[in-house]
Amino acid sequence: MAVALPSAAHDYSQGEVSIEHPWSRPTPPGIMMGVGYMTIRNTGNSEIVLKAVDTSRAARVSIHKTVSQDGTMRMRLLKDGLIIPAGGIVELKPMSYHLMLEQLGGPLKVGEQVPLTLTFDGAPDMEVELSVDSMDGNNHNSGQRPASHQGMTQDH
């Protein structure tokens, strides 16, 4: 397994794949689910697929896309993974593609670094860390308040 080297402040690069600012939000006590966001860039000539994600902080990590269906926001499980096209960029962000960290072993706290192993089809596995950032919404949501998964349904 290859280990990604940080290329800038909290960015990772390995071969033709780069991961830009992986981050999460803090979770309140008793909440057993967290989120993960990042930008994945593929500078290669072939598509790659993010097939799986693993962390010691959660029993399971799943890859989802938030979609609007009949006026209701739903999270759809991406069973076959997330395709990053050749020469393309895919952004995992609130109300879009995202990671769900399920059955957390404890709350995620501001300042914590959550280790992840990203497993790709078409590229080597990468080790990155999610930076748990504050809930103020200023860092990553273009000024919008952080999105909540409350009231959403999951399609598995």
N, C-alpha and C positions, 0 to 999 in steps of 0.2 A: 504494500500500500504506500502510495506517495503522500508526502506531507506538503501542504501548500505553505509557501513562505509569504509572510505579510509583505505587500509591495508598497503600501502607504499606510496612513493612519487607518487601521482597521479594514484594510482591503487585502485580498488574497489573490495570488496568481500562480497558475501552474500550467505550463504548456499553453494551449489555446483557450483555456478557461480562466476567467477571473470572476471573483465574488467581491462585490462592492458593498461595504457597510452592512454586514449582517446585524440585525438588532431585534429586540423584543421589548415588551412592556412589563412592568412589575405586576404581580398578581396579588390580590388581597388574600389574607389567611383563609384557608378553607376552600379556595378555588383550585381545582385540580387540573386546570387546563390553561396553557399559555399559547402564545403565538410566536412565529418567526417570520421575519421579512429580510429581503436582500435583493440585490440586482445580480443576475447571472449573465455574463457576457461570453459569447462563443465566437472567437475570431477565426476558427477553423473553416474548412471547406465542406464539412459534413455535419449534419445535425447531431446533437447529443440529447440524451434523455436523463433527467434527474429521476432515478428509479426509487430511491429510498433514502431516508435520513434516520440517523440514530444518535441518541444522547444518553448519557448516564443519569441525567436529571429527570427523565420521563420514561414510563413503561413503553410508550409507543409514540412515534411521530408519523403523522399522515400529511399528505400533500392535497390541498383543496383549492378550489376556485369558487369565489362568491359570485352568484348569478341572481338576476331578478327574474322570477317566474310568477306570473299572474299577480303581480304587485307585491310579492313576498320575496325577501332576500333569503336565499338558500346557499348553504355550503355544499358543493358537489365534490366528492372524493375523486381524485384523479388516479384510478386504479392502475393505469398503464404508465404513470409517471408524467412528468412535465417536459415537453419538448422545447429545447432551445435550438432554433434553426441555425444553420451555417451562417456565419457572419451576423448573427442576431443577438438581441438583448431581450431578456424577460425579467420584468420587475415583479417581485413578490412584495405586495404592499396592502394596506388596509382596503377592504372592499374589492379585492381582486384575488390573484394567486397568493397563497400563504401556507405556512406550515402550522399544523396544530400539534402542540406538545401535550400529549394526553397522559393522565394519571401522574402528575408531577409528584416528586418526592417531598416537596415543600414549596413555599411561595418563591417566586422569582423576585429578587430585590434589586433596586437601582444600584448600578455599579458592578453588578455580578457579571461574570463572563461564563456563558453556557457553552460547553464544548459540543460540537456537532461533527458527525462524519457524514459527508454527502457521497452517495453512491450513484455513479453515472453509468449509463450505457454509452460507449463511444468515447469515454475519457476516464482517466484514473480517478479513484476515490480522492476526496479532499477533506482535510481536517480544518475546520474554521471555528470561530467562537462568536456566538450572539452576544452583543453588548446590551445589557438591560438598561434602557434609557427611561427618563422620566415620562410621566403621563401628560405633560403639558401640551403635547401635540405640535410643538414648534420645530422639533428636529427633523421630522420625516413626513409630515402630512401636509406640507405646504400651507401651514397655518390652520388647518382644519382640526377640530377636536378629534381625539383618537376614536376610531370605530370600535363598537362593542359587538360581541357575538350574541348578546342577549336578544332574544326574540327571533333569532334565525333558526332555521331547521337544517338538519344535516341529511343529505342524501348519500347513503352508503350502499 
